[in-house]
Amino acid sequence: MDTEKGWCRGKPLDAAVIEDEIKARTELRAGDFSRWEQPGGHCLREELTGRPERIFVFRVGARWYAGYKTISDYVLDQDMPGLLCSRVHWYNVVGEVESIRTSIGDARVVFRPLDESARQVAFEAITPLTELVHPFTKQREAGREKTSPPDGWQVSEERDAFLSLGEDHIRRYTRELFGPVFGALTEDVLAYDPACSTGRFLSDFASLDPARIRTVGQDLSLQMAEFAQRRLERVYQGDAMNPRPEPGSVDILFSRFLNAEVVSTAQAREILPRLVATLRPGGTMVLLGHTPLLLDAFDLRGAGLRVRQTTARQEDYVFQYYVGELGD
């Protein structure tokens, strides 16, 4: 919601919603799938205008597994707006996929429940190249995906803090993953974020070697771009469909917006090759985000990237984290 100051967090979650989410998580931990049981078996079903993004699938060997996200600890413990985050825990895995169906209004995944041991085994079998696929995107109305406002989001000091909160684990993982390479550079590199938001993510990455990592941000929102100037060296206002860096000039690019509720799937597929064109040969593109990615390894390979990673593991959870490298 926009206000004179730029943003309002909106209405808090209904207490009944929070109670039901906590109950669902408790049931998943206990292996109680009765709420998803129907005469024909067990199924995860969500309205496409509801929260279909909470359903995910992944493959281990020849088997496909289904999963169901529940309320994030960021919401319960730190009062983050929203409901879900990018993290997946073992208890979110429910069983083996039997079928996947969509209608004009809903999404459904029929699954065969597994016991706790089998769910744990499936979760632990997730590797850096296992894709966590969220096959259903949230719709604003039937047939229309939910996206950001046409001129981008507004920002305030409060929103800056909340946007940062949901990516805390992602920023930490990014520093750990790229620290060995970008923490002791001998020459300057260019880091680019085409939807930089408040600039916090890119500036946090640049803290690995502030003297060598040059930062360029861009954002659709003029207010966001102005806000990010306090953290980044150069910031441009503009649509990522038209990236500002010269082709072949970027060493590492962080994409945090080719995601559900930000752009449409069609837009994400159109923007991807334009961003890849900014990379130098051997350059790296990282795709991540608070909401599910709209692209997968197939799209990245099609844009000329070698896929090095699709999933990150940290502590007791995993989350989407794609790393692609442009061939020489």
Buried (B, 14 or more C-beta within 10 A) or exposed (E): EEEEEBBBBEEEBEEEEBEBBEEBBEBBBEBBBEEBEEEEEBBBBBBBBBBBBBBBBBEBEEEBBBBBBBBBEBBEEEEBBBBBBBBBBBBBBBBBBBEBEEEEEBBBBBBEBBEEEBBBBBBEEBEEEBBBBBBBBBBEEEEEBBBBEEEBBBBBEBBBEBBBBBBBBBBEBBBEBBEEEBEEBEEEBBBBBBBBBBBBBBBBBBEBBEEBBBBBBBBBBEBBBEBBEEBBBBBBBBBBEEBBBEEEBBBBBBBBBBBBBBBBBEBBBEBBEBBBBBBBEEBBBBBBBBBBBBBBBEBBEEBBBEBBBBBBBBEEBBBBBBBBBBEE
